[in-house]
Amino acid sequence: MTKEMSRRIWLVGLLLYAIAGAADAVIFLRSEAQAGQDWWAPDNLAIAFSAGLFWPVDLVARSLFNR
């Protein structure tokens, strides 16, 4: 595998990670809005950003929490 091909694979992986992180942040903000919370509040935006950044850990925690 060439160096250029390796860079493309990493780029695709990072883009997929970013898309999944953005989707997780949107899911969090939507659930806050449906619960009647102010989703523009700085604390909700900070939590949504963290959830988007660490979404793999969030998925594992959700599955463990639902048990």
Residue pairs with C-beta under 8 A, 6 or more apart in sequence:
20 55
21 52
21 53
21 55
22 52
24 51
24 52
24 55
24 58
25 48
25 49
25 51
25 52
28 44
28 47
28 48
28 51
28 52
29 39
29 44
29 45
29 48
32 38
32 39
32 44
32 48
33 39
37 44
38 44
39 45
39 48
51 58
